[in-house]
């Protein structure tokens, strides 16, 4: 567990010198719990024997460039499980950026509470992540999640679906609203993008690629520019999508490799920018 906090001008940074080179493997319910604010966790390979890979309870935390995988979540309990979990309903402005999250739970069991990426608080960004072969949803926003940007992610072959947004239980009284969901590639999931529970009218779903699966299923959200195309993924890269076919709304300035997305033209869809040079690690 890490509990030290930084400040806006002096963040605490935990960095693997070689991306994925530092390996964290714990025989515990949670492999890594962070309780500090203004913290960066960058570039680790995280696995374990429990139900949570990385649990963040702080505010203004950036979890970026990690590989989180093979979290078994052996029991389907009310607590569920996740690869990366921003789990403090009272926290805010947490970012999950450029992570690869896979094999969390068992997609064949289909426990509805075991996800790749889980975000449950105000604000923040879910950018440039790859979430696949997780038991329920690749990306799940719930509880107190409002005003979140979910852009340029790739979710595929998850047990329940690609991206789900809603609210309904603790802490109570929250309406999932003012979400911006753009430039995502959602492929080969039983369900694609879904709203459920208490959702508002200001959620904007714009220029997302959907291939296979039901949906989008929206309650009140605004939908535009859905591309029903097979991205034809090769090593996580879409080979059948034209470059610069996304939107700058909500898009991060870099891709999953830290390469600069071009300015003045639309970005690519998904986590990779085809004409970007590799950034130097750590790119955040």
C-alpha positions in Angstrom: 0.0 0.0 0.0 1.1 3.5 -0.7 -0.3 6.4 1.3 2.0 9.4 0.8 0.5 12.5 -0.8 2.0 15.1 -3.1 0.7 18.5 -4.0 -0.3 20.2 -7.3 3.2 21.6 -7.7 5.1 18.5 -6.3 3.5 15.2 -7.3 4.6 11.9 -5.9 5.7 9.6 -8.7 6.2 5.8 -8.6 7.8 4.9 -11.9 9.1 1.7 -13.4 12.3 2.7 -15.2 11.6 0.3 -18.0 7.9 0.2 -18.9 6.4 -3.1 -17.5 9.9 -4.0 -16.2 9.0 -3.7 -12.5 6.6 -6.5 -11.7 4.2 -6.4 -8.8 2.6 -9.8 -7.9 0.8 -10.1 -4.5 -1.0 -13.0 -2.8 -3.7 -10.6 -1.5 -7.2 -9.3 -2.2 -5.6 -6.2 -3.8 -2.2 -6.1 -5.4 -1.6 -2.3 -5.0 -3.7 0.1 -3.0 -3.0 3.8 -3.2 -4.4 6.2 -0.6 -2.4 9.3 -1.4 -3.5 12.4 -3.4 -1.5 13.9 -6.3 0.2 10.6 -7.1 1.4 9.1 -10.4 1.8 5.3 -10.8 3.6 4.7 -14.1 4.6 1.6 -16.1 4.3 -1.3 -13.8 3.3 -4.9 -14.6 0.6 -5.8 -12.1 -1.0 -9.2 -11.4 -2.0 -11.1 -8.3 -4.2 -13.8 -6.8 -7.1 -11.7 -5.5 -9.9 -9.5 -6.9 -8.3 -6.1 -7.5 -5.1 -5.2 -9.4 -4.8 -1.5 -8.6 -7.2 0.2 -6.2 -6.9 4.0 -6.0 -8.6 5.9 -3.1 -6.9 9.3 -3.6 -7.8 12.4 -5.7 -5.8 13.9 -8.6 -4.1 10.5 -9.2 -2.8 9.4 -12.6 -2.5 5.7 -13.3 -0.8 5.5 -16.6 1.1 3.1 -18.9 0.7 0.0 -16.7 -0.1 -3.6 -17.7 -2.6 -5.1 -15.3 -3.6 -8.7 -16.0 -4.6 -12.2 -14.8 -6.5 -11.2 -11.7 -8.6 -14.3 -11.0 -11.5 -12.9 -8.9 -12.4 -16.4 -7.8 -15.7 -15.5 -6.1 -18.6 -13.5 -7.6 -19.4 -11.4 -4.5 -21.2 -8.1 -4.1 -17.7 -6.4 -4.0 -16.9 -7.7 -7.5 -13.4 -7.1 -8.9 -11.4 -5.0 -11.3 -8.0 -4.5 -12.9 -7.9 -0.8 -12.2 -10.4 0.7 -9.8 -10.9 4.4 -8.8 -12.9 3.3 -5.8 -13.4 6.4 -3.6 -16.8 8.0 -4.3 -15.7 11.2 -2.5 -12.5 11.6 -4.6 -12.2 13.5 -7.8 -10.2 14.1 -10.9 -8.5 10.8 -11.2 -7.0 9.7 -14.6 -6.6 6.2 -16.1 -4.4 6.6 -19.1 -2.7 4.3 -21.6 -3.0 1.1 -19.6 -3.4 -2.5 -20.9 -5.9 -4.4 -18.8 -6.8 -8.0 -19.6 -7.8 -11.4 -18.1 -9.6 -9.9 -15.1 -12.0 -12.7 -13.9 -13.4 -15.2 -16.4 -15.6 -14.0 -19.2 -17.2 -17.5 -19.4 -18.5 -17.1 -15.8 -20.0 -13.7 -16.6 -20.2 -12.3 -13.0 -21.7 -8.8 -13.7 -19.4 -7.1 -11.1 -16.0 -7.9 -12.5 -14.5 -5.4 -14.9 -11.3 -4.2 -16.6 -11.4 -0.5 -15.6 -13.8 0.8 -13.0 -14.3 4.5 -12.2 -16.6 5.8 -9.5 -15.9 9.4 -8.8 -16.2 13.0 -10.1 -14.2 14.1 -13.1 -11.1 12.6 -14.6 -10.1 11.0 -17.9 -10.2 7.5 -19.2 -7.8 7.8 -22.1 -6.0 5.5 -24.5 -6.6 2.3 -22.6 -6.9 -1.2 -24.0 -9.3 -3.5 -22.1 -9.9 -7.0 -23.3 -11.0 -10.5 -22.2 -12.3 -9.2 -18.8 -15.3 -10.9 -17.2 -18.0 -8.3 -17.5 -17.3 -4.8 -18.9 -14.1 -3.4 -20.3 -14.8 0.1 -18.9 -17.4 0.7 -16.2 -18.5 4.1 -14.8 -20.8 3.9 -11.8 -21.5 5.2 -8.3 -20.5 8.9 -8.2 -19.0 9.2 -11.7 -20.0 12.4 -13.4 -18.3 14.8 -15.8 -15.8 12.2 -17.0 -14.1 12.0 -20.4 -13.8 8.5 -22.0 -11.8 8.8 -25.2 -9.6 6.9 -27.6 -9.9 3.5 -25.8 -10.1 0.1 -27.3 -12.3 -2.5 -25.6 -12.9 -6.0 -27.2 -13.9 -9.5 -26.3 -15.1 -8.7 -22.8 -17.8 -11.0 -21.3 -20.6 -8.4 -20.9 -19.7 -5.4 -23.0 -17.4 -2.6 -23.9 -18.4 0.6 -22.1 -21.2 1.1 -19.5 -22.2 4.4 -17.8 -24.7 4.9 -15.0 -25.5 5.3 -11.3 -27.9 3.8 -8.9 -26.7 2.8 -5.5 -24.1 4.2 -3.0 -23.4 7.1 -2.3 -27.0 7.9 -3.5 -28.5 10.9 -5.2 -26.0 10.9 -8.1 -27.0 11.2 -11.7 -24.4 10.1 -14.2 -24.3 13.1 -16.5 -22.0 15.3 -18.5 -19.9 12.4 -19.8 -18.0 12.8 -23.1 -17.4 9.5 -24.9 -15.5 9.8 -28.1 -13.1 8.1 -30.5 -13.4 4.7 -28.8 -13.2 1.3 -30.6 -15.6 -1.2 -29.2 -15.4 -4.5 -30.9 -16.7 -8.1 -30.5 -18.4 -7.6 -27.1 -21.9 -8.9 -26.5 -23.0 -5.3 -25.8 -21.2 -2.3 -27.1 -22.0 1.0 -25.2 -24.8 1.2 -22.7 -26.5 3.6 -20.2 -28.2 2.1 -17.2 -29.6 3.4 -13.9 -29.7 7.1 -13.3 -28.3 9.0 -16.3 -28.7 12.6 -17.4 -29.4 14.2 -20.8 -25.9 15.7 -21.2 -23.9 12.6 -21.9 -22.4 12.9 -25.4 -21.4 9.8 -27.4 -19.6 11.0 -30.6 -17.6 9.2 -33.3 -17.2 5.8 -31.7 -16.5 2.6 -33.7 -18.8 -0.3 -32.9 -18.4 -3.8 -34.4 -20.5 -6.7 -33.2 -22.7 -6.8 -30.2 -25.9 -5.0 -29.3 -26.2 -1.2 -29.0 -25.5 1.5 -28.4 -28.3 1.4 -25.8 -28.8 4.9 -24.4 -31.4 6.3 -22.1 -31.0 10.0 -22.5 -27.6 10.5 -23.9 -26.8 12.2 -27.2 -25.5 9.9 -30.0 -23.8 11.0 -33.2 -21.3 9.6 -35.7 -21.4 5.9 -34.9 -19.2 3.9 -37.3 -20.3 0.3 -37.6 -17.1 -1.1 -39.1 -14.8 -4.0 -38.4 -11.5 -2.4 -37.3 -9.6 -5.6 -38.2 -7.3 -5.5 -35.3 -3.7 -6.6 -35.6 -1.6 -6.4 -32.4 -4.3 -4.0 -31.0 -3.9 -1.7 -34.1 -7.0 -1.1 -36.3 -6.0 -1.8 -39.9 -9.3 -1.0 -41.5 -10.0 2.5 -40.2 -8.9 5.6 -42.1 -6.5 7.9 -40.3 -7.7 11.2 -38.9 -11.3 10.0 -38.7 -11.9 10.9 -35.1 -12.8 14.1 -33.3 -10.7 16.5 -31.3 -13.5 16.7 -28.7 -12.1 14.9 -25.6 -9.1 13.5 -27.4 -5.8 13.3 -25.4 -2.8 15.1 -26.9 -0.7 11.9 -26.9 -1.4 8.3 -27.8 -0.8 5.1 -25.8 2.9 5.3 -26.7 3.4 8.9 -25.7 3.5 10.0 -29.3 2.0 13.4 -30.1 -1.3 13.5 -31.8 -1.2 16.1 -34.6 -2.8 19.5 -34.0 -5.0 21.2 -36.6 -6.4 17.9 -37.9 -8.7 15.2 -36.3 -6.9 12.5 -34.4 -7.1 8.8 -35.2 -9.7 6.6 -33.6 -8.6 4.3 -30.7 -5.4 4.5 -28.6 -2.8 4.6 -31.3 -2.0 7.5 -33.6 -0.7 6.2 -36.9 1.5 9.1 -37.7 2.9 9.7 -34.3 6.5 9.0 -33.3 7.1 7.0 -30.1 7.4 9.1 -27.0 10.2 8.6 -24.6 9.4 6.8 -21.4 8.0 7.9 -19.0 5.8 9.9 -21.4 3.6 11.4 -18.6 
